[in-house]
């Protein structure tokens, strides 16, 4: 796939370039700030943009805002956001408009090369890839009053994997159950979250958004 990288850390940026090129991918550009990212995507549209959340000049949310702009102006470009910390609101904001071709990973996950490359492939294929640690933190925010409290432990586990972007077959493999069992759990999740008859919207996406919103 063709990629554009945006990260103000030269070491990480160059390390990612080397890693991705060794895996046979093409890095069309590697830049250090949000404006350069937007210009690079406009000039040479990639399959996926890999974007740091915090970049110059303020090192707060420039990368995130650039990623959201890319989602609007180039909806066919996948966006994989990298963050140093679990910033819970960002994952939900990224998915709020269209939960396809998007990912949110902690930078530590890059060292897990196979997991990072798998997440990149999922985003490229139009799926989602949410860091397990982000999902766990969001899970910890739920309260008794939350509709998620209605879910069984197994249903919550299935929903956690859905939030990470795994398809039913992959969830079944990871939980060591049949695919039909996963489908039954998902149906129950939709019922308990009152999403079974959500006209015009994907109940799967709505369930993940409900989960990420905590």
C-alpha positions, 0 to 999 in steps of 0.5 A: 500500500502507499502511505504518508506518515506524519510525526514530529519525532524524526527517530520514530518517523524514520523508523516507521519508514524503514519498517514499512518499506522493508514490508514492501509498502511505499512511503510517499511522504514522511512529514513533521507537522499537520499542515505538511500532512494535509498538503502531502495528501492533497498532492499525492493521495495515499491509501493510508495516512499514519498520523501522530495526535500531538504535533507542532506548533502547540503539540496538543491536538494538531494531528487529530484535527488534521486527521478529522479534516482528512476524513472529511476531504478524502473519505477514501483515504484510511487514517491510522492515528498514533498517540503516546497516551490513552486520550479517550475522547479522540477515539470516539471522535474519530469514529463518530462520523464514519467508523470505516478505514480508521484506527487509533493505536498507542505508539507503544503498539508500533514495537509490536510489529505484527500487531501494528502491520495487522492494524494497518492492513485492517484500516487499508481494507476499510475496517477499524483498529482500536488499541486494546488499552484504549478499549480497556480504559473506556470499559473502566469508565462504565457505571451501573447506570450505563446500558452496557452494564446489562451485558454479560461478561462474554457479551462485553468481551465480544463488544470489546473485540468489535471495538478493536475492529475484528470481524466475527470470524476473528472474534470467534478464533480469539475467544475460542468459540464458534462463529454462530455463538459470536453472532448470537452474542452480537444479536443479544448486544444489539437487543440490550443496547436497543439497536436492533431496529436502528433505521438507516444506521449500522447497529454494529457501528452504533454499538461500538460508538456506544461502547467508546462513549462509555 
